[in-house]
Amino acid sequence: MSDDTLSSRIGLIRARMEQACMLAGRPSERVKLVAVSKFHPAAAVEEALKAGQNIFGENRVQEAKEKFPALREHWPDLRLHLIGSLQTNKALEACRLADVIESVDRPGLVDALSRAADRLGRLPDLFVQVNTGDEPQKSGVPRYEADDFIIRCKERFGGSLKGVMCIPPEDQDPTAHFAFLARLAHEHELIDCSMGMSADFETAIMQGATLVRVGTAIFGNRSKA
Ligand SMILES: *Cc1c(COP(=O)(O)O)cnc(C)c1O
């Protein structure tokens, strides 16, 4: 039995991911762990880096900006994914900070990201977020618009459009949502499919996730204070 340290929790998640890959008959290199560090301090991120974790997810541009540029100086392999709903007026800062923006979900944001990329001469990899449950309060492009929106993003961003992402409704079995997203990625020849969180990442891997976003199971509960 290992003690309950951040490093042992990451080890446990990785072991469960491998087990799920094995059950799914998928090579384990095809599924990456995004450690979601929102509301946790830079010191916790550093501890995870020391445990060999190098991909992190943050919801808010401001918080990412406070934590990550300093960490990058010491950890050049660090990769930051922005996974939260993104305001248009934060697009420039998001393009500066992120390696991947997982939450592209509306034409206004597409325009803002294009302008930011022109200005900075750099564009992160982009994923389209799909609101697979068509929940009114949730960000993401509605299911019925997903095909058209992905095609438009491809025209605009070419190979920088790499994947799709979803957050299924909390009160439903996520399996059908994950299957829908995986099919969408496949149909549009996008390599990445970001789905699955602490409670359901194994199900997501069974359905074809290439990235799972795990927060609580690694860093513990988030105090929002
Ligand atoms: C917070 C968050 C996660 C991580 O959720 P946990 O249940 O803590 O693993 C994953 N994806 C997104 C988009 C999030 O906002």
PDBQT file of the ligand as one rigid body, heavy atoms in Angstrom, charges set to zero:
ROOT
HETATM    1  C1  LIG A 301     -13.053  20.684 -13.498  1.00  0.00    +0.000 C 
HETATM    2  C2  LIG A 301     -13.087  20.048 -14.833  1.00  0.00    +0.000 A 
HETATM    3  C3  LIG A 301     -12.630  18.730 -15.020  1.00  0.00    +0.000 A 
HETATM    4  C4  LIG A 301     -12.148  17.843 -13.890  1.00  0.00    +0.000 C 
HETATM    5  O1  LIG A 301     -13.229  17.350 -13.188  1.00  0.00    +0.000 OA
HETATM    6  P1  LIG A 301     -13.036  16.309 -11.970  1.00  0.00    +0.000 P 
HETATM    7  O2  LIG A 301     -14.382  15.760 -11.766  1.00  0.00    +0.000 OA
HETATM    8  O3  LIG A 301     -12.519  17.102 -10.815  1.00  0.00    +0.000 OA
HETATM    9  O4  LIG A 301     -12.046  15.285 -12.414  1.00  0.00    +0.000 OA
HETATM   10  C5  LIG A 301     -12.636  18.221 -16.311  1.00  0.00    +0.000 A 
HETATM   11  N1  LIG A 301     -13.072  18.963 -17.361  1.00  0.00    +0.000 NA
HETATM   12  C6  LIG A 301     -13.513  20.209 -17.222  1.00  0.00    +0.000 A 
HETATM   13  C7  LIG A 301     -13.968  20.959 -18.413  1.00  0.00    +0.000 C 
HETATM   14  C8  LIG A 301     -13.545  20.790 -15.955  1.00  0.00    +0.000 A 
HETATM   15  O5  LIG A 301     -14.018  22.036 -15.833  1.00  0.00    +0.000 OA
ENDROOT
TORSDOF 0
